[in-house]
């Protein structure tokens, strides 16, 4: 029914179309470094989910005297991360399983390349978001150290002034 006219059957264009394959079907295999990066992205998601669960609770952050700057914002951010921890862990485990499948059965479609890149980006983003809480804790510790050092310096001056 879809047979071309006899004059077109042997044409160069007809043979080219018959021998052509869709681009998505002929894609290159996924490079090994991309699979390694995708594995690192999945592991980063699981690590971020674990680290989120061990951070202090939002209530502790909001009502403690330890955090000096942006208590409410940090507490809200931690509350959001704690809500996302379980879905993030499940996503990380799922993407690690998919990456393991891609190691065992390499695929050639371009969509799998995009999936590996997406896994890497998601892992980096989730690890970066959980690292912000760590940065806030380290910054608070540094501020407390500066306050303590300034207090010791002031105490030293007072003691020197009293000794004179």
ABEGO torsion letter per residue (X at the ends): XABBBAAAAABAAAAAAAABBBAAAABBBBBAAAAAAAAAAAAAAAAAAAAAAABBBAAAAAABAABABGAAAAAAAAAAAAAAAAAAAAAAAAAAAAAAAAAABBBABAAAAAAAAAAAAAAAAAAAAAAAAAAAAAAAAAAAAAAAAAAAAAAAAAAAAAAX
